[in-house]
Amino acid sequence: MSRQFLLNRLLGMDQQGFVNPQEEEYVDRVPEWTVEDVVNWVKRIGFTDYVPVFEQCGVDGDLLLLLKDKDIKEDLEMTNGILRKRFLRELKNLRKSCDYSCCNASEVAHFLSNVGPDFREYTYNLVNKDMSVDYMKKLGAGDLQDMMKEVGIENIVHQHKIVEALSCIDEEFQSNDSTDSSETSYDVYLTYPRSNGAELASLIKMQLELRGISVFLDSHQSNHLSKHNLRLIHETKHFVLILPTGGLDSCLVENTGSEKLYKEIVAALASDANIVPVTDNFQWPDQEEVHEDVRAVSYFNSVRWVHDYQEACIGKLERFIRGESMLKVDSPFSMMGRISMVRSRKTSGVSTPNSKSRRSSSSPLNPHLLTNLLMVPRSARKSNLSLVSND
């Protein structure tokens, strides 16, 4: 899978770089269905015995989409719990695959689809209560959750994700608005795990800015990565990654790979950014434990943070960002069969975590390996990768 393909996937683009329309084509315009259309659907899903009661109650498409479990049990006389679960499953799938353009609900449907594939089923319930995306953004979190309960969104996790997604839209809009009136290009995109590292990230941001290096640091604690931030990663040359203890836990194979930090690293790798990990009491996981998409991050020059020597650490980080390295030869890992993991770049090099065992980022460089490397023919030294990656 190419780096550009990964970046396009994160940005919601196709392989040619164009923004994807809806991935699926929605055909059934259920809100416009007649009673006869509903009856045909009921037969199609295997509930022919209940056709008379649907006809008697005059269930059209509008009513079908708004049915609740209580309505199905009491009004449509589907008292068997297993049958009712089967029917609700079919109804849920219908709600997710419905074409809502006929009732001016495409925007809400698209928003919910971006939150998650299962969220689209809530579209008609929200629109029936005159809820648009803009109006939901204006509601406070408490009012928004009360409204969602009223329209039948009982799942607390789903409520939370919708609230979070709406807040991220606000953040993205604010960021996009600022692009028209202020300077939005940065020298460095700085990030850290949501669970730890905020204090060190703030300190590094302040120190780099004092040295004339502009830094973007997302202060929001949201786990959602906006398209604005993804584009910043794509456009920013340097990507500084704070790694405290357990900093790559969200990128392990055993996890889902959906965390914000994982997406940021994938985007930085896909964009060919100069990645500089800053490790603070951090040990690199075994390569086999890390998602394949982000494994290459362990092969970049890193700065080991020592709190008693902050000035020296910032100085080293600044040299990596400005490309001021004292010794520049090809990566030693290319001499050890690891060339597939090393990407040619102008200002970054390779860090020293061992792919077979956990090791502190402070491991010294083998002097015999250094001697051999200095004997590499001049023709083989095409890159200016820095060999010195750890204190």
Summary of the structure (lengths in Angstrom):
residues: 391
radius of gyration: 26.9
end to end distance: 34.0
largest distance: 89.4
contacts: 1124
relative contact order: 0.08
helix: 53%
strand: 8%
